[in-house]
Every structure is written in C-alpha cells, then in structure tokens.
Amino acid sequence: MSEDLGVFGVDPWWLIAIKTVAIFGLLVVTTLLTIWGERKIVARMQHRVGPKYHGPFGLLQSLADGIKLALKEDIVPSAADKAVFFIAPVISVTAAFATFAVIPLGPVVDVPFSDRVTPLQLTDLSVGVLYILAISSVGVYGIVLAGWASGSTYALLGGLRSSAQVISYEIAMGLSLVAVFIYAGTMSTSGIVAAQDDVWFVFILLPSFLIYLVSMVGETNRAPFDLAEAEGELVGGFHTEYSSLKFALFFLGEYINMVTVSALATTLFLGGWAAPWPLSLWDGANAGLWPILWFLGKVIGFLFVFIWLRGTLPRMRYDQFMKLGWKFLIPASLVWIIAVSAVRVVRLEGGIDQRWILITGAAIFVVLVALAFIPDKGQDEVDEDPAEPAPFDAFAGGYPVPPMPGQQLPELATVITADQQQTDRPTDQQGAHRG
C-alpha cells in the first residue's frame, strides 16, 4: 500500500506553530489529568478518598503540586557534574514531546476562517514508526546521564538498570511492530491507520498486540517494571539527587511517555482515530473533529491499564524481569514474525492453505507461553560438596562483599567455633562432677 504523504509539509508557518502549541498543551493537560486520575483510581482501589479540595473533584491538585514543585529549592550535589546534571532532564522531556510529532489525531479537516485543509497531525514520514522508536531510544540517554552525573551510587545503579531495561524491551517492542509493517505495507503512521479501514490489527495480530502491551510497560519504567527507581533498594533510582524543576521534568517525561506509547498502540492496533463499532455505522463519525474524541478515548483506556497495573501488581525481581524479556518476549516475537510472513506470502501467491499455517503458528506460540512458566532447574539449589569449601575472602576484589549462600566469613567461623567450645565445656565438667 502506498501512503499519501503529499498533504504533509505544505502548511504555512503559522499553522505549524498552532499545531505545535496545540500538541504541547494537549500533552501537558493530559499529564495533569492522568496524575489526578491515577491518585483517584488507586485511592478508590484502596478504599480512600483521594484529592478533593483543590478545584471541583480535586482536579486542580495536580496543577497545585506542579507549581509547588517548581518553586522548591533547587539542590545540586557537590559531587555532581553540573552541566550534564542539568542537561539530562532536558533530554528526557524533550524526547518525550518530540515523539508525538508523527501521531495522527484525525483525518484531513478544513482550517476555520480560511480556505486551507490540513491533517490533524503535525507531520508524517515514510518511516514514521521508526522515528518514534529512535526518539524513544534517545530519551533513555537522559536517564543514564542523570544517574552518572549525580555522583551517587544509587542513582548510577538506577541509570544502569534503566539502560538494560530499555535495551531489552525495545527489541521486543520493535519486533512486535514488524508484523504491523508487513500487513500495512508501510511504516507511515497515517498509512497504518488507513490500512485498518476494514479490520483493526488488534484482531488479526493479537500476539503482536500482547507483546507490545508488556513491552510498553517495561519501556516506560512503570509498575510492576519500575526497577530503575525501586525505592526499596535504590532510594529513588536515577533521580535520587534531583529536586525542584529538574525532578518535575523527569516526572513530566515519564507521564508523557505513557501517553505516547498509548497513542502509538492506538495508532498501530486500534485503528487510530477511526470510530469504534457501532459508532462507525454513523456516516459522520470519522469526519470533522469527532475522530479526536475517539482517539483520546482509546488513549485513556490504555492509561487506565497503566494505573490499574500499578494499583494491583507488586514489583518484579530484576532477574524475573530480564528473563521475561530475553527468554520469552523476543523468541515469541521472532516466531510470530515468521508465521505472519508465511501467511502473507501464501495469501499473495497461493498454493498452501493458510489456515494450517495459522494453526501451526498459534500452537508454537502456546508452547512458548507454557515454557515461560517452567522454572529453571537448579537455580535455587546449593551444591553440596563433601569436600572442604575454599576459604572466602571478602576483600579479594579490593572492597568488602557479602558471602554467597554456602560461604562463610573466616572471622565469623572462628567466633562460632569458640562459642561452641565454651558452650560444650561446662556441660562436660558438670557430667564429670555428677559422676
């Protein structure tokens, strides 16, 4: 399918400026409402009230918190790299805003008070989805640089965790989108929406959709995958040393990333701005400004899933998290891509009943899901060696490390032996006295 990109790149500067400001305002307002909604929904799940005093239903609570946060004292650690410490949150939030440039909010509409027509989209590219993946990859530099420049061990570990997390789950996310490219015949976001006129890709590419759902939660560092900022072990992770407006930028970037991945899921799998059935039976459902309403409704549904997961699931262990990405999501994505490619070739050229290919692909996918729940043998078992274990040196690496299971500090072993001897000696003396 050849996408029509002729409607892009012809808008005057003032129309581009209006679109840019509108997208910026939409993202900021959506972020404020998402924070408010998260606090209200989680409060309802935990039988609490949530914000209710600032504005109707507490709607202005997020705005009040943002203003208070921006006016707080800005503290910079003495050990921090000042320039990189300042640039890191700017990179993170800028990448979050830039990603939304190629997301289609609606069809081509008439510009009020003029004779122009314009698509409800800032711009589009023949490789628009790859642009989104590239910009989201740049965003992780802000997190890594923040951890490195803070001069703190906790922040550095949080940055390293985040980089490993993004690398793992961006591979699975990119592979889940390959099937969409194959079926749509284009990487343009507007072209992918147009390719879903007959049926949404969520129905014919359900495994890709499920893999993308898991990957987008890991990509945004949200619960239960918020291991880069696990307060139980890393205090606050990569933003431990940040305060005031710099911390607010990281906070804003996280929620805008949630909106972006939700908008991308809507575009690639749920028909974009197209009206859902039965609203699609109405002739005017996909004309004018109505598509913006359908688009935002789908995005809000994904945001609710983010909040629901945070309110119900505990945080995973890091080894479980990495195993899910590398041992299940990536192999499942590769198998599914092969199955989809085979079906497309058969459909275009014929010769083989494509139902058998679909059944085979589904069977392989089920087997992979089953294998993911089979525990690895011997992971938690400690080898029992009757021979004398090698002495453990806690300072062998130049700094103290705790002993592994089955090892014991020599000093502690000496103390335990001495205590046992002192405990046993009075017992022997008492036995001799009684004899």
Secondary structure, DSSP 8 states (H G I E B T S, - for coil): -----TTSS-S-HHHHHHHHHHHHHHHHHHHHHHHHHHHHHHHHHTT-----SSSGGGTTHHHHHHHHHHTS-----TTS-HHHHHHHHHHHHHHHHHGGGG---SSEEE-TTSS-EEESSS---TTHHHHHHHHHHHHHHHHHHHHHHTT-HHHHHHHHHHHHHHHHHHHHHHHHHHHHHHHHS---HHHHHHTTSSS-HHHHSHHHHHHHHHHHHHHTT-TTS-GGG-HHHHTTGGGTT--HHHHHHHHHHHHHHHHHHHHHHHHHHS-TT---TTGGGSTTTTSTTHHHHHHHHHHHHHHHHHHHHHHH-----HHHHHHIIIIIIHHHHHHHHHHHHHHHHHHHH-SS-HHHHHHHHHHHHHHHHHHHTS--TTSS-----SS------TTTTSS-----TT---HHHHHHHHHHHHHHHHHHHHHHHHH-
